[in-house]
Amino acid sequence: MWYVYILRCNNNKYYTGCTGNLEMRLERHNRGQVHYTSDKLPVELVNYVAFKEKYKAFQFEKYLKSGSGIAFRNKRLI
């Protein structure tokens, strides 16, 4: 499975990512091993969506980072 996930950082900003191993990726975020979130710890998992296909997961992640995707995220996912 592939996961698109949304984290809330300690500065109340959101981070959207995609991974094949959600548990390990969250550990890496909270250990400060992910550049973008390393100075925004702790992070909290707000939502995630599972996909069978890697390509569809990456498409959804890209959408969530677009203007209309951010609006969708704010209205429906957080």
Secondary structure as GFF3:
##gff-version 3
##sequence-region A 1 78
A	DSSP	beta_strand	2	8	.	.	.	ID=ss1
A	DSSP	beta_strand	14	19	.	.	.	ID=ss2
A	DSSP	alpha_helix	22	30	.	.	.	ID=ss3
A	DSSP	three_ten_helix	35	37	.	.	.	ID=ss4
A	DSSP	beta_strand	44	51	.	.	.	ID=ss5
A	DSSP	alpha_helix	54	64	.	.	.	ID=ss6
A	DSSP	alpha_helix	67	72	.	.	.	ID=ss7
A	DSSP	pi_helix	73	77	.	.	.	ID=ss8
###
